């Protein structure tokens, strides 16, 4: 069977931070015998190494999820985005036989899947990944669009247990937990897990107010009052980067805070391996990808008790949970972890197994395609020949 996977983001290389878990899920589907085409936007000029990744031009360098609806040009940009995405999707459906469509995020990928499903009578599923349910669904008009997309889907998934519960409560649909996970190579830690008076804390992720980056900054100022040798490193980019950097520059602890922007894959590995604790002060995420990356690196995690983050930290005993993202709660938990770090290696192994892309791919095949592991030969149906090679992004203008 050939599957069309539609995603709002798809990385162009190992150093691209755009939804880096997706290629691993695609690889797992292919390893099970499925043929997979990917339909995704083009945001830069980097060429893909996978010939089955098909991109449409967006005329933008920033991803659609960060576009401001208050911008006067937003409607024009959005309509151009939808028109080009559907045009390439239709060309793919006209030249290949797809047994199923999987949309990552309810919008806009789910909109593409629903439209293509109606026109070419291909069943589709939707994998909700947090922002579509936690953020976008708060807007009444967007919520109506999401309701229609999820209501017509064969199956709906969420990459967090709490996310699934919210989707079910808001839209009256069945939502199945399907983990998102990026496997990392085996990492050799350069710092042992032990009590220390000079803890190295790491924030790795998007620099955005909703991620709690300012609360972490204030919390670290409190921590330094007790542990004057503590350090904090930020790695990431985002709309609040300039404001946060300026605030740090004016702080009395500025010399203990290192602010890096985007780093490559190897830089992420090194940062995880050389830190005592990864802090995830988020206020709304379900289960941030950095959580599983930190656990794979054997680095204890401090997370807020939102979404699935607190639940997973407790379940696998891989860190400590702050009751909220307030500076006081974060600071108390950071001091606690410096004095008595928590990390269960047996829990680490269980989590890696539970979240593996191969397990997720099997669940998707069973629920959406009706296939069990013994049926994987049914996935490997030959692809029909194309009368013309589907054009890449340069053909869709």
Protein Blocks (a to p, Z undefined) as FASTA:
>chain_A
ZZddddfbdcfbfklcghkllmmmmmmmmmnopacddddddfbfbdcfblkbccddehia
bdfklpcfklmklmmmmmmmmmmmmmmmmmmmmmpccfbdcdehjbfklmmmmmmmmmno
pacddddehjmmmmmmmpmklmmmmmmmmmmpmbdcdfbfklmmmmmmmnopacdddddd
ddddddddfbdcdddfbdcdddeddddfklommmmmmmmmmmmmmmmmbccddedddjkl
mmmmmmmmmpmklmmpccdddddfklmmmmmmmpcbdcdfbfkbcbdfklmmmmmnopac
ddddehjlmmmmmmnopaccdfblcfklmmmmmmmmmmmccddfklmmmmmmmmpmklmm
mmmmmmmnopafklmmmmmpccdddfbdcddfklpZZ
